[in-house]
Amino acid sequence: MTRDDIDDLMRDNGIVVVGEAVYALCQLVAAAEREKVAAWMMARGYATGHGDTIEDLLKELEWQIREQERDACANLLLNVDLSPMDADHRLQSWTATVLLNFSDAIRARGEQ
């Protein structure tokens, strides 16, 4: 939260600034909120990166969730049961290759 953000917030809420104490208090509150978000992320196994703001932490969390979703989709394709195709090994092999290519393409999207 910038000093201008704090000024706007106080003005919008009718708060009169007296000295620098109000700014210091706002910075402490913002830091406490950031720590709450970071603690929530760490408790659930997410990395917090080097985010200085809550927005930075949320961007990092969003990126990690997208990465996990891509990984889950790719793994789903790799774990399709192809045993019903045992009678036609060519079809089974072709299907396995297609699923592997799709899985690789999904993972590659995360590397862009």
N, C-alpha and C positions, 0 to 999 in steps of 0.2 A: 504494500500500500504506500503510495507516494504521499508527500506532504500536500500536494494539490488535492489528491483524493480525500485526505483527512479534512482539509479545509472545506471542500464541497459537502462532505458528510456532515460536518458540524454546522455549516451554514444552513443546510437543508433541514436540520433538526433543531435549529434555534439555539445552538450551544455557543456561548461566548468564550473566546480563547483568552486565557489568563496565563501568560508565560509559556514556557516550553514543556511544562509538566503534562499537558494534554497530549502533545505529540509523543512524548515518551510512553505514556500509558497506551496510546493507540498502537505503537510499535510492539509493546509487550503483548497486547491482546492478539495482534496479527501473528506474532511468533508462537504464541500458545496454540492458536488454531492450526498453524502449519504443523506443529508437533503432533497434534491430534490426528491429522491426516496421515502424517508419516508413520505414526504408531499403528494406525489401522492397516496401512499397506504392509508394513513389516510383519504384523501379526498374521497376515494372510499369505505370506511368502512372496510379496512383491518387493522389488528393489526400489529404493527411493531416489536413486541417482544423485545429482547434485543440485536439485531444485531449490531455489531460494524463496519461492512463493508457493502458495497453494495451487495456483494455476500451473506452475512447473510440475508439481507433484501429480496433479490430475492428468496432465499431458503424458507423463511417464507411465502412469497407471493405464491410461487408455491404450498406449502403444503396447504394453505388456499383455493386456487382455486380447487385443487383436492378434498378437503373436500366438497366444495360447489357443485361440479359436482356429487359426490357420493350422496349427499343429494337430488339433483334434480332428479337423476335417481330413487332413492328409492321412492321419493314422486310421481313420474310419475306412478310407479307400483301400489301404494296405491290408486291412483285416477282414475284407469281404470273404465269405465262405464260398470257395469255388468248387467244393467237393461235388455238388450236383452235376458238374460238367465233366466228371471223371471219365465218362464214356467217350467224350470227344476231346482228346488231349490238345488238338490244334486250337479249338475254340477256347479251351481253358487257358492255354498259353497266351493266345491273342488278348483275351480279356484281362489276364494278369498284367500284360505289358501296357495295355491302355490305362488300367487303374494306377500302375506305377507312374506312368507319364503324367496323369492328372495330379497325382500326389506331389510329384516333383514340381509341377507348375504352380500348385498352391503354395508350396514352401518358397518358391522363387519370388513370389509376390512380396514376401516379407523382406527380401533382400534388396528391393528396389529403392 
